[in-house]
Amino acid sequence: MVMNHEIIIFTPIFILFIGFTVFLILKKRKRSAKSIYKLIDDLEKKYIY
């Protein structure tokens, strides 16, 4: 049995790259409490008043 060394080397690097990009996307989407309160306030003004 011959192991494919490219798969052994590149699989962890590929998994780390995907994890890092997902982490960056989630971090970018995170909203602060101030922006959430502003969003709620804007929606109240739009639909209630």
N, C-alpha and C positions, 0 to 999 in steps of 0.2 A: 504494500500500500504506500503510495506516494502522497504526502500532504501538499496541498497547494499553499505555498508560503505567502503568496499575494493576498489570498483571502484572510489568512491569519493576521497579516500585518494591517491591512486596510479596513477590515470590519470594525475594530474598536475606534479607529480614527473617524470613520464615517458616522458611527453611532454618536460619538462625542460632538461632531459637527452638527448633526441634527438636533441633539439635545441643547446645544448652545444657541442655535437659531430659534428654537421654540421658547427658550428662556428669555431671549431678547424681545421676541414678539409679545410675550405675556407681560414683560416688564414695561414695554411701551404702552400697552393697552390699559395699564393700571391707572385708575383715576383717583385724584385726591378727594378728600371729603368736601373741600371748598367747591370743586367743580361739580360734584354730585348735587350739593345744595343749590347751586346756581341753576343746574339743569331742572331740578324739581320746581324752583321758583319760576323759571321761564315757562314751564308747562302749565303751572297754575295760572299764570297771567294769561296764557293763550286760551285755555279752555274754561276758566271760571269767570273771568271778568269780561 
